[in-house]
């Protein structure tokens, strides 16, 4: 007996297949293909190929349950393929997510893309003092203009050197070696929904580098939200917008909620969340993260009381 199956489709995603979503000054993201929808997640969880007797509201509840309770396999039944154009330095972070299938533009076989990310005078960020891998604040536009002018000169020089090498017959694989990391590359990037949501949770986070965050936000808000709206809603509620509390977080939070200020202060010193050096109070990384959490809850940490 042969059962005719109907391929799940997303009209909202079909409407933007091939559409170019611009990112940065010359980058983009576009949907090439996809497999599965919210219904595929539900189908996998129920292991049923029938038309189904469940209501949409029940499908939504199931998807939310699955994501909330860390069930992963049903989300792996959906796959998204993107065509991306991204600066090489941003791509270095992107490609660390090894759960994707990738085919990248090769400058061994082809001439490098004639494009590099440019930085506007008001976009130069300063190094954060409390985070070695982050930035904080911007330079004024006078200094920014100087930095942008130097950047433009560097790009022009590297482009001239590269083209000159090609004209002289230098092998492409060697001629490319001095191209700046701001040079754009392109790739087809395919990933299942479970791993894609993990990518987005990390790269949409406020602590992620701004450039890759802009790509992640475009993929999430412009594409995934249209493709699997129920899963996206659950992701925003239970993954991206969640707050996790460690055992120590819970211990200290219980003391604060009970109004035991002295006990909370002693707890902080005992756990080395708060120490004094040269007459100044210094908070551990855990304490700083806890401050963010209780502030979101409208509470005050003991070291600010």
C-alpha positions in Angstrom: 0.0 0.0 0.0 1.4 3.4 -1.0 0.6 6.5 1.1 0.9 9.8 -0.7 2.8 12.3 1.4 2.5 16.0 1.0 5.7 18.0 1.6 5.3 20.5 4.4 5.8 24.1 3.1 5.9 27.5 4.6 4.2 30.1 2.5 5.8 32.9 4.4 9.3 31.5 3.8 8.4 30.6 0.2 7.6 34.3 -0.3 11.2 35.3 0.6 13.2 32.6 -1.2 16.1 34.2 -2.9 15.3 37.6 -1.4 18.5 39.5 -0.4 18.6 40.8 3.2 21.4 43.3 3.4 23.8 43.2 6.3 26.7 45.6 7.0 27.8 47.7 4.1 28.1 45.0 1.4 27.1 41.7 3.0 23.9 39.8 2.7 21.8 36.7 3.7 19.4 34.9 1.4 17.4 31.7 1.7 18.3 29.1 -0.9 16.2 26.2 0.3 14.6 24.6 3.3 13.0 21.3 4.5 10.3 21.0 7.1 8.1 23.4 9.1 6.6 23.6 12.6 4.4 20.7 11.5 7.5 18.6 10.9 8.6 19.1 14.5 5.3 18.0 15.8 5.2 15.1 13.4 8.6 13.8 14.5 7.6 14.1 18.2 4.4 12.2 17.7 5.9 9.8 15.1 2.7 10.0 13.0 2.2 10.4 9.3 -1.5 10.9 9.3 -3.4 14.1 8.7 -3.5 14.5 12.5 -6.3 15.2 14.8 -4.6 17.8 17.0 -5.5 21.4 17.1 -3.0 24.1 16.2 -3.0 25.3 19.8 -2.0 21.8 20.9 0.8 21.8 18.3 2.1 25.0 19.7 1.9 23.6 23.3 3.9 20.6 22.2 6.6 22.6 20.5 6.9 24.8 23.6 7.2 21.7 25.8 9.9 20.1 23.6 12.0 23.2 23.5 11.5 24.0 27.2 12.6 20.5 28.2 15.6 20.3 25.9 14.2 17.7 23.4 16.4 18.1 20.4 15.7 15.5 17.8 12.4 16.8 16.6 14.0 20.1 15.8 16.7 18.4 13.7 14.0 17.4 11.2 14.0 20.9 9.8 16.8 22.2 7.7 17.6 25.7 6.3 20.1 26.5 3.5 21.4 30.0 3.2 23.7 31.9 0.8 25.7 34.4 2.8 28.2 37.1 2.0 30.3 38.0 5.0 33.7 39.6 5.9 36.4 37.0 6.6 37.0 38.1 10.2 33.3 37.6 11.0 33.3 34.3 9.0 36.1 33.0 11.3 33.6 33.2 14.2 30.8 31.9 12.1 32.6 28.8 10.9 33.4 27.7 14.5 29.8 26.3 14.5 30.9 23.0 13.1 27.4 21.4 12.9 26.7 23.0 9.5 27.3 21.8 6.0 29.4 24.5 4.3 30.7 25.2 0.8 32.7 28.4 0.7 33.9 30.5 -2.3 37.5 29.6 -2.9 40.2 32.1 -3.7 42.5 29.3 -4.7 40.4 28.7 -7.8 38.7 32.1 -8.3 39.8 35.7 -8.0 39.0 37.2 -4.6 35.7 39.0 -4.2 36.3 42.7 -5.0 34.8 44.0 -1.8 35.9 44.7 1.8 33.9 45.9 4.8 34.4 49.6 5.3 34.0 51.3 8.7 32.3 54.7 8.9 33.8 57.4 11.1 31.1 57.0 13.8 31.4 53.2 13.9 34.9 52.7 15.4 34.5 51.0 18.8 36.8 51.3 21.8 38.3 48.3 23.6 36.3 47.4 26.8 38.4 47.6 29.9 36.6 44.8 31.7 36.3 42.4 28.8 39.4 41.4 26.7 37.2 40.2 23.8 34.6 43.0 23.8 34.1 46.7 23.0 32.6 49.6 24.8 31.7 53.0 23.4 32.8 54.7 20.3 35.6 57.1 19.2 34.6 60.6 18.3 34.1 61.3 14.6 37.3 63.3 14.3 39.4 60.3 15.4 37.0 58.0 13.5 37.6 59.9 10.2 41.3 59.4 10.6 40.9 55.7 11.2 38.5 55.4 8.2 41.0 57.2 6.0 43.8 54.9 7.0 41.5 51.9 6.4 40.7 53.1 2.9 44.4 53.5 2.1 45.2 50.0 3.4 42.4 48.4 1.4 43.5 50.2 -1.8 47.1 49.1 -1.2 46.3 45.5 -0.6 44.0 45.4 -3.6 46.7 46.9 -5.8 49.3 44.4 -4.6 46.9 41.5 -5.1 46.0 42.5 -8.6 49.6 43.2 -9.5 50.6 39.7 -8.4 47.8 38.2 -10.5 48.9 40.2 -13.5 52.4 38.9 -13.1 51.2 35.3 -13.0 51.6 34.6 -9.3 49.4 31.6 -8.3 46.1 32.7 -6.9 46.6 30.6 -3.8 49.7 32.6 -3.0 48.7 36.0 -4.3 45.8 36.2 -1.8 47.9 35.8 1.3 48.0 39.6 2.1 44.4 40.3 1.6 42.8 41.9 4.7 40.4 40.0 6.9 37.8 42.6 6.0 37.6 41.0 2.5 34.2 39.5 1.8 33.7 35.8 1.2 30.6 33.9 0.2 29.3 30.5 1.2 26.3 28.2 1.1 25.6 27.3 4.7 23.1 24.6 5.7 22.1 23.7 9.3 19.3 21.9 11.0 17.0 23.9 13.2 18.2 22.6 16.6 21.8 23.6 15.8 20.6 26.8 14.1 18.8 27.9 17.3 22.0 27.2 19.3 23.9 29.4 16.8 21.4 32.2 17.1 21.3 32.0 21.0 25.0 32.6 21.1 25.4 35.1 18.2 22.3 37.2 18.9 23.4 37.7 22.5 24.4 41.2 23.5 27.9 39.9 24.3 28.5 38.7 20.7 30.6 40.8 18.4 28.4 43.4 16.7 29.0 42.3 13.1 28.1 38.7 13.6 25.2 39.7 15.8 23.7 41.7 12.9 23.9 38.6 10.7 22.3 36.5 13.4 19.5 39.0 14.1 18.8 39.1 10.3 18.6 35.3 10.1 16.5 35.0 13.2 14.1 37.9 13.0 13.7 38.0 9.2 13.9 34.4 8.2 13.5 31.8 11.0 10.5 33.7 12.5 8.8 33.3 9.1 9.8 29.7 8.6 8.9 28.2 12.0 6.9 30.8 13.9 5.8 28.5 16.7 9.4 27.2 17.3 10.7 30.8 17.1 8.2 32.0 19.7 9.3 29.1 22.0 12.9 29.9 21.4 12.5 33.5 22.3 10.7 32.6 25.5 12.6 29.6 26.7 16.1 29.9 25.2 17.0 33.4 24.1 15.0 35.3 26.8 15.6 32.8 29.6 17.5 33.4 32.8 19.4 30.6 34.4 20.1 30.4 38.1 23.0 28.3 39.4 22.8 26.6 42.8 24.8 29.5 44.3 22.5 32.0 42.6 19.6 30.4 44.2 21.2 30.3 47.6 22.0 34.0 47.6 18.7 34.9 46.0 16.9 33.1 48.8 18.8 35.1 51.4 18.0 38.4 49.7 14.3 37.5 49.3 14.1 36.6 53.1 15.6 40.0 54.0 18.7 38.3 55.6 21.1 41.1 54.5 23.9 40.2 57.0 23.8 36.6 56.1 23.9 37.5 52.4 26.9 39.7 52.9 28.7 36.9 54.8 27.8 34.4 52.1 29.4 36.7 49.4 32.7 36.8 51.3 32.7 33.1 52.1 32.1 32.2 48.4 34.7 34.9 47.3 32.1 36.7 45.2 33.2 39.9 47.0 36.7 40.7 48.2 38.5 43.9 49.2 41.8 45.0 47.6 43.5 48.3 48.4 40.4 49.5 50.1 38.2 48.8 47.2 35.5 46.1 46.8 36.1 43.8 43.9 33.3 41.6 42.5 34.0 38.2 40.9 32.7 37.4 37.4 29.9 35.3 38.9 28.9 38.3 41.1 28.7 40.6 38.1 26.5 38.2 36.2 24.3 37.8 39.3 24.0 41.6 39.4 22.5 41.6 35.9 20.1 38.8 36.8 18.7 40.4 40.0 18.5 43.8 38.3 16.2 42.3 35.7 14.0 41.0 38.5 13.8 44.5 40.1 16.0 43.5 43.0 19.2 44.8 44.5 22.3 42.7 45.1 23.7 42.8 48.7 26.9 44.7 47.6 24.7 47.7 46.5 22.5 47.7 49.5 
